[in-house]
Amino acid sequence: MPPLLLPAMPNRSEGRSKSTYETLRDAYLNIKQTLKRGLSTLSRRARCLFRRILQQAFEHYKKNPRLCQFQLAMIIIVILGLAVPSMLLAMGFSSIGPVAGSAAAAHQSAAGTTAAFVALQSTAMTGAAATVGVIVSSAAAAGAAIAHFFKRR
């Protein structure tokens, strides 16, 4: 979005109070400058925090490579488990059938009800994807807890 540019007003004569336009323009410029400073500070802090998190993660990996690999696998499994319902909906598989005009509807009209289509639509209609996401997330959390408990020191 391009920045809002306000036209410059001609100089006002001495002794005259600010017009509404000038007051609003000054307020806008003040808010713009304040936000610019605030976002710059926030950006610096976020970069420092991200750098510190990466350093700690790297140190953790150096000390515990197998545990870190396991944790990374669990994170990927959780993300995939939670993303499946959203991906099905994005493709056009809903709880009441294929969404009109979606990729699922286009596939059904072009190729019919293939085994893959039936499996995906069944998963979306029964809510199994959400259940699978919860189960996978729970299993990943349990696996991480077990790995932490049995971690060799």
C-alpha positions as CSV (number, residue, x, y, z in Angstrom):
1,M,0.0,0.0,0.0
2,P,1.6,3.3,-1.0
3,P,2.1,5.9,1.7
4,L,-0.5,8.6,2.2
5,L,0.9,11.8,0.8
6,L,-0.6,15.0,1.9
7,P,-0.1,18.1,-0.2
8,A,1.8,21.0,1.4
9,M,-0.2,24.0,2.4
10,P,1.0,27.5,1.8
11,N,2.6,29.3,4.7
12,R,0.0,30.9,7.0
13,S,0.2,34.5,8.0
14,E,1.5,35.5,11.4
15,G,-1.1,35.5,14.2
16,R,-3.5,33.2,12.5
17,S,-4.3,29.9,14.2
18,K,-3.8,26.5,12.5
19,S,-6.5,25.4,10.1
20,T,-8.2,22.0,10.6
21,Y,-6.2,20.7,7.6
22,E,-2.9,21.8,9.1
23,T,-3.8,20.3,12.5
24,L,-4.7,17.0,10.9
25,R,-1.6,17.0,8.7
26,D,0.7,17.7,11.8
27,A,-1.1,14.9,13.7
28,Y,-0.6,12.5,10.7
29,L,3.1,13.3,10.4
30,N,3.5,12.9,14.2
31,I,1.8,9.5,14.2
32,K,3.8,8.4,11.1
33,Q,7.1,9.3,12.8
34,T,6.1,7.6,16.0
35,L,5.1,4.4,14.3
36,K,8.3,4.4,12.2
37,R,10.4,4.6,15.4
38,G,8.4,2.0,17.2
39,L,8.5,-0.5,14.3
40,S,12.3,0.1,13.9
41,T,12.8,-0.7,17.6
42,L,10.5,-3.7,17.4
43,S,12.3,-5.0,14.3
44,R,15.7,-4.7,16.1
45,R,14.3,-6.5,19.2
46,A,12.8,-9.3,17.0
47,R,16.1,-9.8,15.2
48,C,18.0,-10.0,18.5
49,L,15.4,-12.5,19.9
50,F,15.5,-14.6,16.8
51,R,19.3,-14.7,16.7
52,R,19.4,-15.7,20.4
53,I,16.8,-18.5,19.8
54,L,18.8,-19.8,16.9
55,Q,22.0,-19.8,19.0
56,Q,20.3,-21.7,21.8
57,A,18.8,-24.2,19.3
58,F,22.3,-24.7,17.8
59,E,23.8,-25.3,21.2
60,H,21.0,-27.7,22.1
61,Y,21.7,-29.6,18.9
62,K,25.4,-29.8,19.6
63,K,24.8,-31.2,23.0
64,N,21.9,-33.6,22.1
65,P,21.9,-34.4,18.4
66,R,19.6,-37.4,18.6
67,L,17.1,-35.8,20.9
68,C,17.0,-32.7,18.6
69,Q,16.4,-34.8,15.5
70,F,13.5,-36.5,17.3
71,Q,12.1,-33.2,18.5
72,L,12.3,-31.8,14.9
73,A,10.5,-34.9,13.6
74,M,7.7,-34.5,16.2
75,I,7.3,-30.8,15.3
76,I,6.9,-31.7,11.6
77,I,4.4,-34.4,12.5
78,V,2.4,-32.0,14.6
79,I,2.4,-29.3,11.9
80,L,1.3,-31.8,9.3
81,G,-1.4,-33.3,11.6
82,L,-2.8,-29.9,12.3
83,A,-2.6,-28.7,8.7
84,V,-4.5,-31.6,7.1
85,P,-8.1,-30.3,7.8
86,S,-7.2,-26.8,6.4
87,M,-5.5,-28.4,3.3
88,L,-8.6,-30.5,2.6
89,L,-10.9,-27.5,2.9
90,A,-8.5,-25.4,0.7
91,M,-8.7,-28.2,-2.0
92,G,-12.5,-28.1,-1.8
93,F,-13.4,-31.1,0.4
94,S,-15.9,-30.0,3.0
95,S,-18.1,-31.7,5.6
96,I,-21.1,-31.5,3.2
97,G,-19.4,-32.5,0.0
98,P,-17.2,-31.0,-2.6
99,V,-17.3,-27.2,-2.7
100,A,-18.7,-25.8,-6.0
101,G,-16.0,-24.3,-8.2
102,S,-13.1,-25.8,-6.2
103,A,-10.3,-28.1,-7.3
104,A,-12.2,-31.1,-5.8
105,A,-15.3,-30.3,-7.8
106,A,-13.2,-29.9,-11.0
107,H,-11.4,-33.3,-10.4
108,Q,-14.8,-35.0,-9.7
109,S,-16.3,-33.7,-12.9
110,A,-13.2,-34.5,-15.0
111,A,-12.2,-37.9,-13.6
112,G,-15.2,-39.1,-11.6
113,T,-15.0,-40.5,-8.1
114,T,-11.5,-42.0,-8.0
115,A,-10.3,-43.9,-5.0
116,A,-8.2,-40.9,-3.9
117,F,-11.1,-38.5,-4.2
118,V,-13.3,-40.9,-2.2
119,A,-10.7,-41.2,0.6
120,L,-10.1,-37.4,0.8
121,Q,-13.9,-36.6,0.7
122,S,-14.6,-39.3,3.3
123,T,-11.9,-37.9,5.6
124,A,-13.3,-34.4,5.3
125,M,-16.9,-35.5,5.8
126,T,-16.3,-37.6,8.9
127,G,-14.0,-35.2,10.6
128,A,-11.3,-37.8,10.7
129,A,-8.7,-35.3,9.7
130,A,-9.3,-33.2,12.8
131,T,-9.4,-36.3,14.9
132,V,-6.1,-37.5,13.3
133,G,-4.6,-34.1,13.9
134,V,-5.4,-34.3,17.6
135,I,-4.2,-37.9,17.9
136,V,-1.0,-37.1,16.1
137,S,-0.4,-34.0,18.1
138,S,-1.0,-35.9,21.4
139,A,1.3,-38.8,20.3
140,A,4.0,-36.3,19.4
141,A,3.7,-34.6,22.8
142,A,3.8,-38.0,24.5
143,G,6.8,-39.0,22.5
144,A,8.7,-35.8,23.3
145,A,7.9,-36.3,27.0
146,I,9.1,-39.9,26.9
147,A,12.3,-38.9,25.0
148,H,13.0,-36.2,27.6
149,F,12.4,-38.6,30.5
150,F,14.8,-41.2,29.1
151,K,17.4,-38.7,27.8
152,R,20.9,-39.8,28.6
153,R,23.0,-37.2,30.4
